[in-house]
Amino acid sequence: MKLQFIINPMAGGGRAGKSWQSVRNDVERLFGTLRESYTSLPGEATVLARRSLLEGCDGIVCVGGDGTLNEVVNGFMNDQGPLRPEVLLAYFPCGTGCDFIRTLRQSRNILETLKGILPFHTKNIDLGRMRYRDHRGAPLSRYFHNITSFGLGGEVNNRVNRSRKRLGGFASFLLATGVSLLRYEKKRIRLRVDDRFDEEIRSWNIAVANGQFHGGGMWVAPDARIDDGLLHVTVLGDFSFPEVLVQLPRLYNGKIYGHRKILNISGRHIEALSDETVLIDMDGEQPGRLPLSIDIIPRCLSMVIPRDMA
């Protein structure tokens, strides 16, 4: 196969570049001479992925974190859908959070990942397509593979991305969550899910999920499946600050739906707006703010997955 490797050496605070160099020779022995591209700027992985598709590659291997993977995914897509739906996407996780691989049950070790995906096993996965506003108020459209959240999640992600990420994924997100909880004020948001739900709610955070995990291991959507054609919405409602601290373990133990102030709604079209400034977290990046609308695009991307998920 004609594979293109796209590597973000700065992902995970620079750990991705070091991890890749430590295994590069082993990967080359498996695949032959490697076609490599290295990113140096935000958004560059999208440009590199799209160029590779137009040049006729058979597959793209992303080496980086969830943010890098999001950029590569957007290189596969345009407003009409996938540019070349037959092209495969594989992921070697080397970032801060790497939450998407928790849903895939994929190792963070590149060589272990190779053992799990060779020979190639694939699944056609769903993507979310989001229309939103950037920080200057301009309308934009973007795809996501894992989770988009808004509220506290946007604040946490903004704080993590400004840090040096030396503590690793879980600790970096946990520290940022603690600091953000102390400073954040709940937002009043109008939320619509298909024709099933339409209410103004006061909320800490709302997650719209294709995958199950985000924020360095928060299990916010245990029912989500990457190929079920649905978006799974988890609303952390009008908790007091002491209640948030008591209920915090629910974010990690898979029992998040067991409280009356936590809503679980599924649908294919989501809208959210607010009179307040509400930041967005999309696949580990902080691209803008509400208002937004999200649609599910079913099984539009062919992804290489561990053999026990095939």
C-alpha positions as CSV (number, residue, x, y, z in Angstrom):
1,M,0.0,0.0,0.0
2,K,1.0,3.6,-0.7
3,L,0.9,5.0,2.9
4,Q,1.6,8.6,4.0
5,F,2.7,9.1,7.6
6,I,1.8,12.5,9.0
7,I,3.7,13.3,12.3
8,N,3.1,16.1,14.7
9,P,6.4,16.1,16.7
10,M,5.2,18.7,19.2
11,A,2.1,16.7,20.3
12,G,2.0,15.8,24.0
13,G,4.5,18.6,24.8
14,G,7.1,17.2,22.4
15,R,6.8,13.6,23.5
16,A,5.3,12.5,20.1
17,G,8.5,13.4,18.2
18,K,10.6,11.5,20.6
19,S,8.3,8.5,20.6
20,W,8.2,8.4,16.8
21,Q,12.0,8.5,16.5
22,S,12.4,5.7,19.0
23,V,10.3,3.3,16.9
24,R,10.7,4.7,13.4
25,N,13.3,2.1,12.3
26,D,11.0,-0.7,13.5
27,V,8.1,0.8,11.5
28,E,10.2,1.1,8.4
29,R,11.2,-2.6,8.6
30,L,7.4,-3.4,8.5
31,F,6.3,-1.0,5.8
32,G,9.5,-0.4,3.8
33,T,10.7,3.1,2.9
34,L,8.4,5.6,4.7
35,R,6.7,8.6,3.2
36,E,6.8,11.1,6.0
37,S,5.5,14.6,6.5
38,Y,6.0,16.6,9.7
39,T,3.8,19.4,10.9
40,S,5.1,22.6,12.3
41,L,1.9,24.8,12.4
42,P,-1.7,24.5,13.6
43,G,-3.9,23.2,10.7
44,E,-1.0,21.9,8.7
45,A,-2.0,18.2,9.1
46,T,-5.3,19.0,7.3
47,V,-3.4,20.4,4.3
48,L,-0.9,17.5,4.3
49,A,-3.7,14.9,4.5
50,R,-5.7,16.5,1.7
51,R,-2.6,16.8,-0.5
52,S,-1.8,13.1,0.1
53,L,-5.4,12.1,-0.9
54,L,-5.2,14.1,-4.1
55,E,-1.8,12.5,-4.9
56,G,-3.3,9.1,-4.8
57,C,-2.3,7.5,-1.5
58,D,-4.0,4.4,-0.3
59,G,-3.8,5.2,3.4
60,I,-2.7,7.9,5.9
61,V,-1.2,7.2,9.3
62,C,-1.5,10.0,11.8
63,V,1.1,10.2,14.6
64,G,0.1,12.6,17.3
65,G,-2.7,13.4,19.7
66,D,-6.5,13.8,19.3
67,G,-6.0,17.3,17.9
68,T,-3.7,16.1,15.2
69,L,-6.1,13.3,14.4
70,N,-8.9,15.8,14.1
71,E,-6.9,17.9,11.6
72,V,-6.1,14.8,9.5
73,V,-9.8,13.7,9.6
74,N,-10.7,17.2,8.2
75,G,-8.3,16.6,5.4
76,F,-10.3,13.6,4.4
77,M,-13.6,15.6,4.2
78,N,-15.2,18.5,2.5
79,D,-18.7,20.0,2.7
80,Q,-20.1,17.2,0.6
81,G,-18.5,14.4,2.6
82,P,-15.4,12.2,2.1
83,L,-13.0,13.1,-0.7
84,R,-12.0,9.5,-1.3
85,P,-14.0,7.1,0.9
86,E,-11.8,4.1,0.0
87,V,-8.7,5.6,1.6
88,L,-7.8,4.2,5.0
89,L,-6.9,6.1,8.1
90,A,-4.7,4.7,10.9
91,Y,-3.7,6.3,14.2
92,F,-0.6,6.0,16.3
93,P,-1.5,7.9,19.5
94,C,1.3,10.1,20.9
95,G,-0.5,13.1,22.4
96,T,-1.6,14.5,25.8
97,G,-5.1,13.0,26.2
98,C,-5.4,10.4,23.4
99,D,-9.0,9.8,24.5
100,F,-10.3,8.3,21.2
101,I,-8.2,5.2,21.6
102,R,-9.9,4.4,24.9
103,T,-13.1,3.8,22.8
104,L,-11.1,1.8,20.3
105,R,-9.4,-0.1,23.1
106,Q,-6.1,0.6,21.4
107,S,-2.6,0.7,23.0
108,R,-0.7,4.0,23.4
109,N,2.5,2.1,22.4
110,I,3.1,2.4,18.7
111,L,4.6,-1.1,18.4
112,E,1.8,-2.6,20.4
113,T,-0.6,-0.7,18.1
114,L,1.1,-2.2,15.1
115,K,0.7,-5.7,16.5
116,G,-3.0,-5.0,17.1
117,I,-3.8,-3.6,13.6
118,L,-1.7,-5.8,11.3
119,P,-3.1,-7.2,9.1
120,F,-5.3,-4.2,8.6
121,H,-8.8,-4.5,10.1
122,T,-11.1,-1.6,9.3
123,K,-14.4,-0.1,10.4
124,N,-16.5,2.6,8.7
125,I,-17.0,5.1,11.5
126,D,-19.3,8.1,12.0
127,L,-18.2,11.7,12.2
128,G,-19.9,14.7,13.6
129,R,-20.1,17.8,11.4
130,M,-20.2,21.1,13.4
131,R,-21.1,24.6,12.4
132,Y,-20.0,27.2,14.9
133,R,-18.4,30.6,15.5
134,D,-14.7,31.3,15.8
135,H,-13.4,33.7,18.5
136,R,-14.0,36.7,16.2
137,G,-17.6,35.6,15.5
138,A,-17.0,34.3,11.9
139,P,-19.0,31.2,10.9
140,L,-17.0,28.0,10.4
141,S,-17.7,24.3,9.7
142,R,-15.6,21.4,10.9
143,Y,-15.7,17.6,11.5
144,F,-14.9,15.8,14.7
145,H,-14.3,12.1,15.3
146,N,-14.6,11.9,19.1
147,I,-16.4,14.5,21.3
148,T,-17.4,18.1,21.1
149,S,-18.3,19.7,24.4
150,F,-19.1,23.2,25.5
151,G,-19.1,25.0,28.8
152,L,-16.6,23.8,31.4
153,G,-14.9,21.5,28.8
154,G,-13.9,24.4,26.7
155,E,-12.4,26.2,29.7
156,V,-10.5,23.1,30.8
157,N,-9.1,22.5,27.3
158,N,-8.1,26.1,26.9
159,R,-6.2,25.9,30.1
160,V,-4.5,22.5,29.2
161,N,-3.4,23.8,25.8
162,R,-1.8,26.9,27.4
163,S,0.2,24.6,29.8
164,R,3.4,22.7,29.0
165,K,1.7,19.4,29.6
166,R,4.7,18.0,31.5
167,L,2.4,16.1,33.9
168,G,1.0,13.8,31.1
169,G,-2.6,13.5,30.0
170,F,-4.6,12.5,33.0
171,A,-2.8,14.7,35.5
172,S,-2.8,17.7,33.1
173,F,-6.6,17.5,32.6
174,L,-7.3,16.8,36.2
175,L,-5.4,19.8,37.4
176,A,-7.0,22.0,34.7
177,T,-10.4,20.7,35.7
178,G,-9.8,21.5,39.4
179,V,-8.7,25.1,38.6
180,S,-11.5,25.7,36.1
181,L,-14.1,24.4,38.6
182,L,-13.0,27.1,41.1
183,R,-13.3,29.9,38.5
184,Y,-16.1,28.8,36.2
185,E,-19.7,30.0,36.4
186,K,-22.5,27.8,35.0
187,K,-24.0,28.9,31.7
188,R,-27.6,29.2,30.6
189,I,-27.8,27.4,27.3
190,R,-30.7,26.7,24.9
191,L,-30.3,23.0,23.8
192,R,-32.2,21.3,21.0
193,V,-31.9,17.6,20.1
194,D,-33.9,16.5,17.0
195,D,-37.6,17.0,17.9
196,R,-37.2,15.2,21.2
197,F,-35.7,17.9,23.4
198,D,-35.9,21.7,23.4
199,E,-35.2,23.5,26.6
200,E,-33.2,26.3,28.2
201,I,-31.0,24.8,30.9
202,R,-28.4,25.9,33.3
203,S,-25.4,23.6,33.0
204,W,-21.8,23.1,33.8
205,N,-21.0,21.3,30.6
206,I,-22.7,19.6,27.7
207,A,-20.9,16.8,25.7
208,V,-21.9,15.7,22.2
209,A,-20.3,12.4,21.8
210,N,-19.3,10.0,19.0
211,G,-16.7,8.3,21.2
212,Q,-17.0,7.6,24.9
213,F,-14.1,9.5,26.6
214,H,-12.6,13.0,26.6
215,G,-10.7,15.3,29.0
216,G,-7.9,12.8,29.7
217,G,-10.1,9.8,30.6
218,M,-13.5,11.3,31.6
219,W,-16.1,8.6,30.6
220,V,-18.8,11.0,29.7
221,A,-20.7,8.8,27.2
222,P,-20.6,5.1,28.1
223,D,-23.4,4.3,25.6
224,A,-21.7,6.0,22.6
225,R,-20.7,3.9,19.6
226,I,-18.6,5.1,16.7
227,D,-20.8,3.5,14.1
228,D,-24.4,3.7,15.4
229,G,-25.4,6.8,13.5
230,L,-26.2,8.7,16.6
231,L,-24.8,11.5,18.7
232,H,-25.0,10.9,22.4
233,V,-25.5,14.1,24.5
234,T,-24.6,14.2,28.2
235,V,-25.7,17.3,30.1
236,L,-24.1,18.1,33.5
237,G,-26.9,20.1,34.9
238,D,-27.5,22.7,37.7
239,F,-25.2,21.2,40.3
240,S,-24.0,23.3,43.2
241,F,-20.2,23.4,43.6
242,P,-20.2,21.0,46.6
243,E,-22.4,18.6,44.5
244,V,-19.9,18.7,41.7
245,L,-17.1,17.7,43.9
246,V,-19.1,14.8,45.4
247,Q,-20.2,13.6,41.9
248,L,-16.8,14.0,40.2
249,P,-16.0,10.3,40.4
250,R,-19.0,9.6,38.1
251,L,-17.0,11.2,35.3
252,Y,-14.4,8.4,35.4
253,N,-16.2,5.2,36.6
254,G,-18.9,4.8,33.8
255,K,-21.8,5.6,36.2
256,I,-22.4,9.1,34.9
257,Y,-26.0,8.5,34.1
258,G,-27.0,7.6,37.6
259,H,-28.0,11.1,38.8
260,R,-31.2,13.0,38.2
261,K,-29.2,16.2,37.3
262,I,-27.3,14.5,34.5
263,L,-29.3,14.1,31.3
264,N,-28.6,11.5,28.6
265,I,-30.2,12.2,25.2
266,S,-29.4,10.8,21.7
267,G,-30.1,12.2,18.3
268,R,-28.9,13.1,14.9
269,H,-29.1,16.9,15.0
270,I,-28.0,19.1,17.9
271,E,-28.3,22.9,18.3
272,A,-27.0,25.1,21.1
273,L,-27.0,28.8,21.7
274,S,-26.5,31.2,24.6
275,D,-26.5,34.9,25.4
276,E,-23.3,34.2,27.3
277,T,-19.8,33.4,26.0
278,V,-19.6,29.6,26.0
279,L,-16.3,28.0,24.8
280,I,-16.2,24.8,22.7
281,D,-13.9,21.9,23.2
282,M,-13.6,19.8,20.0
283,D,-11.4,16.7,20.0
284,G,-9.0,18.3,22.4
285,E,-8.8,21.7,20.7
286,Q,-10.6,25.0,21.5
287,P,-11.7,26.4,18.1
288,G,-14.4,28.9,19.1
289,R,-17.7,29.4,20.9
290,L,-21.5,29.0,20.7
291,P,-23.8,29.1,18.8
292,L,-23.4,25.7,17.1
293,S,-25.2,23.0,15.2
294,I,-24.0,19.4,14.8
295,D,-25.1,16.7,12.5
296,I,-24.0,13.0,12.5
297,I,-22.5,11.8,9.2
298,P,-22.9,8.0,9.4
299,R,-20.0,5.6,8.5
300,C,-18.2,8.1,6.3
301,L,-14.6,7.3,7.2
302,S,-12.7,4.0,6.9
303,M,-10.5,3.6,9.9
304,V,-8.0,0.9,10.8
305,I,-8.9,-0.6,14.2
306,P,-7.6,-3.3,16.6
307,R,-8.4,-6.8,15.4
308,D,-10.6,-7.5,18.4
309,M,-12.9,-4.6,17.4
310,A,-13.3,-5.7,13.8
